[in-house]
Amino acid sequence: MLYFLYALNALLMIGMPIALGVWLARRTRAPWSLFGIGAVTFIGSQVVHIPLNAGLTALFRVIWPGAQPQPWHIPFNAVVLGLTAGLCEETARYIGYRWMARKARAWRDALMLGAGHGGTESIILGVLAGLAFVSLAAARQMDLAARGLTGEQLALAQQQVAAYWSAPWYMALMGAVERLSAIVIQVSLAVIVLQVFIRNDWRWLVVAIGYHLVVDGMAVAGLQSGWPVLVIEATVAVLALVSLAIIRGLRPRGEPLIPPETPPVSTPGVSEVSRPESRREADVQDQLDRSRYTQGER
């Protein structure tokens, strides 16, 4: 059972964002290029985000060497890690709108861009989850001591393998459940940042950074406080429902989901050959009917 569920978890993490992109492209006709721009904004944000967090961690160890855990460490870490995530990702999203997607100013465009941003994260984590599944499935069948592991390394590896394969069945799918909520939140953040441009108000970027801080900060606080995984995922799911309300609430009234088609414009001097065949046949039939009517009058 766990073999199937772990494999399904990885496939869902990879497949969900792709399916969302396909649905949005068909439902709203939003271009796939926006999905790609969202992918670029996520990857670009992590190029800054990961070294930034590593640098801050090293700095704090220098400032507080050998410090014992204190009650204020958890809220401090939650704020710092949530803030760095918000600053890096929302700034990258702003750059995407400002310089890479200058014409993306519709609500449907934000949906596709957000799907690309959050979807790329989901795909990357899904690939990692799949590789972990393959590795631990192989480790379950081999003698770890024969692989050269000894002492604490061997005990730690055996503990990891045992914990992975003794997990409750629903834990095998937590990655996909979490990514589903995260993608919804990422789409809402893309819609919020879009307001900077359609309302010409930079304060919406601050709102996006603040909301990102709240989401990531609560997850960090839950993990470091030892909350049960189901409680953490339920909290994120509630935030995903809030994000759905944000997405719907920021949809401009009267904006069509599908962009209106531009009617064809007749150009003087265009040859008859360029006109559609059905239109030419209708004109010929109309001329025949008129000639019959004229002959009858005579």
C-alpha positions in Angstrom: 0.0 0.0 0.0 2.7 2.5 1.0 4.6 1.8 -2.2 1.6 2.9 -4.2 0.8 5.9 -2.1 4.3 7.3 -2.0 4.5 6.9 -5.8 1.0 8.5 -6.2 2.1 11.4 -3.9 5.1 12.2 -6.1 3.0 12.0 -9.3 0.3 14.2 -7.9 2.9 16.9 -6.8 4.2 16.9 -10.4 0.9 16.5 -12.2 -1.4 18.9 -10.3 0.3 22.1 -11.5 0.5 20.8 -15.1 -3.2 19.9 -15.0 -4.0 23.3 -13.6 -2.0 25.0 -16.4 -3.8 23.0 -19.0 -7.2 23.9 -17.5 -6.4 27.6 -17.3 -5.1 27.6 -20.8 -8.3 26.1 -22.1 -10.7 27.8 -19.8 -9.3 31.4 -20.0 -7.0 31.2 -23.0 -4.2 32.5 -20.9 -0.8 31.9 -22.7 1.6 29.3 -21.5 4.3 31.9 -21.6 2.9 33.3 -18.3 3.3 29.8 -16.7 6.9 29.9 -17.8 7.4 33.4 -16.4 5.9 32.2 -13.1 8.5 29.4 -13.2 11.3 31.9 -13.8 10.1 34.1 -10.9 10.1 31.2 -8.5 13.6 29.9 -9.5 15.0 33.4 -9.5 13.6 34.1 -6.0 15.3 30.9 -4.7 18.6 32.0 -6.1 18.5 34.8 -3.6 16.3 33.3 -0.9 18.4 30.2 -0.1 21.8 32.0 0.2 20.1 34.7 2.2 18.7 32.3 4.8 22.1 30.5 5.0 23.8 33.8 5.5 21.4 34.9 8.2 21.8 31.6 10.0 25.5 32.0 10.0 25.2 35.6 11.2 23.0 34.6 14.1 25.4 31.9 15.2 28.1 34.4 15.4 26.0 36.9 17.3 24.7 34.2 19.7 27.3 31.5 19.9 26.3 28.4 21.8 22.9 30.0 22.7 20.4 27.6 24.2 16.9 27.5 22.8 14.7 30.2 24.3 10.9 30.7 24.1 11.4 33.7 21.9 13.4 31.8 19.3 10.3 30.3 17.7 8.4 33.5 16.9 11.7 35.2 15.9 12.5 32.4 13.5 8.9 32.4 12.2 9.1 36.2 11.5 12.5 36.1 9.9 12.0 33.1 7.7 8.5 34.3 6.7 9.8 37.7 5.9 12.7 36.5 3.8 10.4 34.3 1.8 7.9 37.1 1.3 10.6 39.6 0.3 12.3 37.3 -2.2 9.3 35.7 -3.8 7.0 38.8 -4.0 9.8 41.0 -5.3 10.5 38.4 -8.0 6.8 38.3 -8.9 6.8 42.1 -9.1 9.8 41.9 -11.5 8.0 39.3 -13.5 5.0 41.6 -14.0 7.2 44.7 -14.5 9.7 43.5 -17.1 8.8 40.0 -18.3 5.0 40.2 -18.6 4.3 43.8 -19.3 1.0 43.0 -21.0 -0.3 40.7 -18.3 -2.7 43.0 -16.6 -5.8 40.8 -16.5 -7.1 38.6 -13.6 -6.8 35.5 -15.7 -3.1 36.3 -16.4 -2.4 36.4 -12.7 -4.0 33.0 -12.3 -1.6 31.5 -14.9 1.4 33.3 -13.6 0.7 32.2 -10.1 0.1 28.6 -11.2 3.6 28.7 -12.9 5.2 30.1 -9.7 3.6 27.7 -7.2 3.5 24.9 -9.7 7.2 24.9 -10.3 7.9 24.6 -6.6 5.5 21.7 -6.5 7.1 20.0 -9.5 10.6 20.3 -8.0 9.5 19.0 -4.6 7.6 16.2 -6.4 10.7 15.1 -8.2 12.6 15.1 -4.9 9.9 13.1 -3.3 10.0 10.6 -6.1 13.8 10.3 -5.8 13.5 9.8 -2.0 10.9 7.1 -2.6 13.1 5.2 -5.0 16.1 5.6 -2.7 14.3 4.4 0.4 12.6 1.6 -1.4 16.0 0.3 -2.5 17.5 0.9 1.0 14.7 -1.2 2.5 15.8 -4.2 0.5 19.6 -3.9 1.1 21.9 -4.6 4.0 23.0 -1.1 5.0 26.0 -2.4 7.0 27.3 -4.0 3.8 27.2 -0.6 2.2 29.9 0.6 4.5 27.8 2.4 7.1 28.8 1.9 10.7 28.1 3.2 14.2 25.9 6.3 14.4 25.5 6.6 10.6 24.2 3.0 10.4 21.8 3.6 13.3 20.5 6.9 11.8 20.0 5.4 8.3 18.1 2.4 9.8 16.0 4.7 11.8 15.1 6.8 8.7 14.2 3.8 6.7 12.1 2.3 9.5 10.2 5.6 10.1 9.5 6.1 6.3 8.0 2.6 5.9 6.1 2.6 9.2 4.3 5.9 8.6 0.4 5.9 8.6 -1.0 5.6 5.1 -2.3 9.2 5.0 1.1 10.6 5.8 2.3 9.3 2.4 0.0 11.8 0.7 0.7 14.8 2.9 3.1 16.2 0.3 0.4 16.4 -2.4 -2.1 17.8 0.1 0.3 20.5 1.2 1.2 21.4 -2.4 -2.5 21.8 -3.3 -2.9 24.3 -0.6 0.4 26.0 -1.4 -0.5 26.4 -5.1 -3.8 28.1 -4.2 -1.9 30.5 -1.9 0.6 31.2 -4.6 -2.1 32.1 -7.1 -3.7 34.5 -4.6 -0.3 36.2 -4.1 0.0 36.6 -7.9 -3.4 38.3 -7.9 -2.4 40.6 -5.0 0.8 41.7 -6.7 -1.1 42.3 -10.0 -3.0 45.1 -8.1 0.2 47.1 -8.0 -0.1 47.6 -11.7 -3.8 47.8 -12.4 -4.4 50.1 -9.4 -1.1 51.9 -9.6 -0.4 51.4 -5.9 2.8 49.9 -4.6 1.3 49.2 -1.2 -0.2 46.1 -2.7 3.3 44.7 -2.9 3.6 45.3 0.9 0.3 43.4 1.4 1.6 40.5 -0.6 4.9 40.3 1.4 2.9 40.6 4.6 0.5 37.8 3.7 3.4 35.6 2.6 5.0 36.3 6.0 1.9 35.2 7.8 1.6 31.9 5.8 5.2 30.8 6.0 5.6 32.1 9.6 2.7 30.0 10.8 4.1 26.9 9.1 7.6 27.6 10.7 6.1 28.2 14.1 4.1 25.0 13.9 7.0 22.9 12.9 9.4 24.3 15.5 6.7 24.1 18.2 6.2 20.4 17.5 2.6 20.7 16.3 1.2 17.5 14.8 1.5 17.4 11.0 -2.2 17.2 10.5 -2.7 20.4 12.6 -0.1 22.2 10.5 -1.7 21.0 7.2 -5.2 21.9 8.5 -3.9 25.4 9.3 -2.4 25.8 5.8 -5.7 24.5 4.3 -7.6 27.2 6.1 -5.2 29.8 4.7 -5.8 28.3 1.2 -9.5 28.9 1.7 -8.8 32.5 2.6 -6.7 32.7 -0.5 -9.6 31.4 -2.6 -11.7 34.3 -1.2 -8.9 36.7 -2.1 -8.7 35.4 -5.6 -12.5 35.8 -6.1 -12.7 39.1 -4.3 -10.0 40.7 -6.4 -11.5 39.7 -9.7 -12.6 43.0 -11.5 -16.4 43.2 -12.0 -17.4 42.7 -15.6 -14.0 41.4 -16.7 -14.7 38.4 -19.0 -12.9 35.2 -18.2 -12.0 34.8 -21.9 -10.6 37.8 -23.8 -13.1 39.1 -26.4 -12.2 38.3 -30.0 -11.3 41.2 -32.2 -13.8 41.4 -35.1 -12.4 41.3 -38.6 -11.9 44.7 -40.2 -12.6 45.1 -43.9 -9.8 46.8 -45.7 -10.4 48.8 -48.9 -8.7 47.4 -51.9 -8.7 43.8 -50.7 -9.2 41.5 -53.6 -12.3 39.3 -53.7 -10.1 36.2 -53.7 -9.1 36.9 -50.1 -12.7 36.8 -48.9 -13.9 33.5 -47.4 -15.4 31.1 -49.9 -18.7 30.9 -48.0 -19.1 34.6 -48.2 -18.4 34.7 -51.9 -21.0 32.0 -52.5 -23.6 33.9 -50.5 -22.9 37.0 -52.6 -23.4 35.1 -55.8 -26.6 33.5 -54.6 -27.9 37.0 -53.6 -27.1 38.3 -57.1 -29.0 35.4 -58.7 -32.0 36.0 -56.5 -32.0 39.7 -57.5 -31.8 39.0 -61.2 -34.8 36.6 -61.0 -36.8 39.3 -59.2 -35.9 41.9 -61.9 -36.9 39.5 -64.7 -40.2 38.8 -63.1 -41.0 42.5 -62.9 -40.4 42.9 -66.6 
